[in-house]
Amino acid sequence: MSNLPVPYYYSQYTAKERSYVDYMGEINKSICSEIENSTNKQIAANAIFSGEIKSTLINNQNATEKALYNQTQQIDNTLKAGFSSVSNQLQSGFSEVSREIGVMNASMNMAFASLNSAVQESAQTICDRLDKMNDILNNPSLTKSRELFRRAIVSYNKGFYEEARDDLIEAINANRTDYISWFLLGKTYLFGTSEFSTVIDLDASIEAIKNALKYIKPDAKTYEGARGMAAEICFYLGLAQQTKAMDLLHVKNITECQKYLVQAEDSYSQSWDYSHEMLEARYNSARCKVLLDNVQDALVDLVTVAQKDTSYRTKIELESDFDNVREVINYKFQTVFDFLIYCEVHNGVMVKYSGPGGNIVIPDVITAIGESVFVKYESIIGITIPSSVTNIGNEAFRWCRNLKNVIIPSSVISIGDYAFDGCLNLISVKLSRRSILGKNVFPSDLNITYID
């Protein structure tokens, strides 16, 4: 078992070989080997994180750079896999890896999630602001709760998980709505194994993180920092639920496994709703959907994250959970990215097109066609609009003189002014009666066929 590679997450294939506790034990062994050469656990977190990236991704990309952790050598190159949040600049004698709260991209993995203290520090800063807003500092029992939380962080970062757990439980007893303590308690139950103790309990982790989410929601409605923390909480809730699903798969309880996968997918979706910078939540949502045989929606998730962070194209290629749908993913990526080469897209809205004409098939990652995108594009003879599109902007296809046939799906809510005006060879258009039309959308003599 110790010779098996440790992947980014506890996947379906890992679950076939070992339980989650054994999996985390393997990660802990790797971390301990780094700690032997370091007095700072955050340095160890950075080392093991970057080490996993090198062994799993960089070797596959035939990279030659190797990060060196010492005080004398400067790192000149970034990792070839393109992981944007990994900084290989020499800082205080080690390579520092950090990120903002509510922002999570392709650099995330299980070891980094369990050890990175930058987010904890950011969360503490946010919590301090909220404490001041809510006048917690003038309440002695709540002040005690916060002191216990800070002590728990120290124990957590040192791997003293039993001590961290006990302090967090006491902090919560002093302040039941202390969501930052609930959150760290959930992470303690999720990741809590070290050379000193093991407190992993996935059911307890899920329950604690659910409470964290429950109690942060009011603040998340009024304070942006709390929204970022809520996005983090939802991500870790999804991670705990997905991990529980894979642990159930390990014991061949398929029914319960699928139930937790559905819950995890919902939690990841909530994380994305709180912050569209939580790319890893969208990525893991795709992992859940593939395991639930919802491949088409998973493809939309994967294209979305790969558009925002090209590093995901490498990560997706190496993700074992996608092995059974590898050909479908590759075909989707080829067709979508071949099209997007010629496009400028902002948050799903196509605002510019400079590609070839003929029969154009717009991929389903596009949610709207902006104003004048295809205006005077006389080489277009046909256009296929996907059901993902809800709006067509003003003059979007105006003066496309050779455009002959258009089918507008019922998903399109509105079509802007002069959208197809001047399309002199347009033979027929099919659209929904529910679509709201602007001024002079079509040539006056055009025959319109309604699809509903």
Long-range contacts (C-beta under 8 A, 24 or more apart in sequence): 1-26, 2-26, 2-29, 5-56, 6-30, 6-52, 6-111, 7-56, 7-320, 8-52, 8-56, 8-109, 8-110, 8-315, 8-319, 9-109, 9-110, 9-239, 9-242, 9-243, 9-284, 9-287, 10-110, 10-242, 10-243, 10-246, 10-247, 11-246, 11-287, 11-319, 11-320, 11-321, 12-246, 12-249, 12-291, 12-320, 12-321, 13-320, 13-321, 13-323, 14-246, 14-320, 15-246, 15-247, 15-249, 15-250, 16-249, 16-250, 18-250, 19-247, 19-250, 20-200, 20-202, 20-243, 20-246, 20-247, 20-250, 21-193, 21-198, 21-200, 24-110, 24-114, 24-191, 24-193, 24-200, 25-193, 27-110, 27-111, 27-114, 28-193, 28-194, 28-195, 30-111, 31-111, 31-115, 32-194, 32-195, 38-94, 40-94, 41-115, 41-117, 41-157, 41-158, 41-159, 42-115, 42-116, 42-117, 42-157, 43-69, 43-94, 44-115, 45-97, 45-111, 45-112, 45-115, 45-116, 45-117, 46-94, 46-95, 46-96, 46-97, 47-94, 47-95, 48-111, 48-112, 48-115, 49-86, 49-97, 49-107, 49-109, 49-111, 49-112, 49-115, 49-116, 50-79, 50-86, 50-88, 50-95, 50-97, 52-109, 52-111, 53-79, 53-81, 53-83, 53-86, 53-107, 54-79, 56-318, 57-81, 57-83, 57-314, 57-315, 57-318, 60-314, 60-318, 61-314, 67-95, 69-93, 69-94, 69-95, 81-311, 81-314, 81-315, 82-310, 82-311, 82-314, 83-107, 83-311, 84-309, 84-311, 100-228, 100-277, 101-126, 101-225, 101-228, 101-229, 101-232, 102-227, 102-228, 102-229, 102-231, 102-232, 102-274, 102-275, 102-277, 102-278, 103-228, 103-275, 103-277, 103-278, 104-232, 104-235, 104-277, 104-278, 104-279, 104-280, 104-281, 105-277, 105-279, 105-280, 105-308, 105-309, 105-311, 105-312, 106-279, 106-280, 106-283, 106-305, 106-309, 106-311, 106-312, 106-314, 106-315, 107-311, 108-280, 113-191, 113-236, 113-239, 114-187, 114-190, 114-191, 117-153, 117-157, 119-232, 120-153, 120-156, 120-157, 120-184, 123-180, 123-183, 123-229, 123-232, 124-150, 124-153, 124-180, 125-225, 126-225, 126-226, 126-228, 126-229, 127-180, 127-229, 129-223, 129-225, 130-219, 130-223, 130-225, 130-226, 133-223, 136-175, 141-174, 141-175, 142-174, 142-175, 142-178, 144-171, 144-174, 145-171, 145-172, 145-174, 145-175, 145-178, 145-181, 146-171, 146-178, 148-174, 148-181, 149-178, 149-180, 149-181, 149-184, 152-181, 152-184, 152-188, 153-184, 156-184, 156-187, 156-188, 159-194, 159-195, 159-196, 159-197, 160-194, 160-196, 160-197, 161-188, 161-192, 161-193, 161-194, 161-196, 161-197, 161-198, 161-199, 162-196, 162-197, 162-199, 164-188, 164-192, 165-189, 165-192, 165-199, 177-215, 178-215, 179-211, 179-212, 179-213, 179-214, 179-215, 179-216, 179-233, 180-212, 180-229, 182-208, 182-209, 182-211, 182-212, 182-215, 183-208, 183-209, 183-212, 183-229, 183-232, 183-233, 183-236, 186-212, 186-236, 186-237, 186-240, 187-236, 190-236, 190-239, 190-240, 190-243, 202-240, 202-243, 202-244, 202-247, 203-244, 205-240, 206-237, 206-240, 206-241, 206-244, 209-233, 209-236, 209-237, 209-240, 210-237, 213-237, 213-270, 220-274, 227-274, 227-275, 228-274, 228-275, 230-274, 231-271, 231-272, 231-274, 231-275, 231-277, 231-278, 231-281, 232-271, 232-278, 234-267, 234-268, 234-270, 234-271, 234-274, 234-281, 235-267, 235-268, 235-271, 235-278, 235-280, 235-281, 235-284, 237-267, 238-264, 238-265, 238-266, 238-267, 238-268, 238-271, 238-281, 238-284, 238-285, 238-288, 239-264, 239-284, 241-267, 242-284, 242-287, 242-288, 245-288, 245-291, 258-291, 258-292, 261-288, 261-291, 261-292, 262-288, 262-292, 264-288, 265-289, 265-292, 279-305, 279-308, 279-309, 279-312, 280-305, 283-312, 283-315, 283-316, 287-319, 287-321, 287-322, 290-321, 290-322, 290-324, 290-325, 291-321, 295-325, 295-328, 298-325, 299-328, 299-329, 299-332, 300-364, 300-365, 300-388, 302-329, 302-332, 302-333, 303-332, 303-333, 303-336, 303-363, 303-365, 304-365, 306-333, 306-337, 307-340, 307-345, 307-365, 335-361, 335-363, 336-363, 336-365, 339-363, 340-365, 348-388, 353-377, 357-381, 357-402, 358-382, 359-383, 359-384, 360-384, 362-386, 362-389, 364-388, 367-391, 368-392, 368-393, 369-393, 369-396, 370-396, 371-395, 371-396, 371-416, 372-396, 372-398, 373-397, 374-400, 375-399, 375-400, 376-400, 378-402, 382-406, 385-409, 385-412, 387-411, 390-414, 391-415, 391-416, 392-416, 392-419, 393-419, 394-418, 394-419, 394-438, 395-419, 395-421, 396-420, 397-423, 398-422, 398-423, 399-423, 401-425, 405-429, 406-430, 407-431, 407-451, 408-432, 408-435, 410-434, 410-435, 410-451, 410-452, 414-438, 415-441, 416-441, 417-441, 420-446
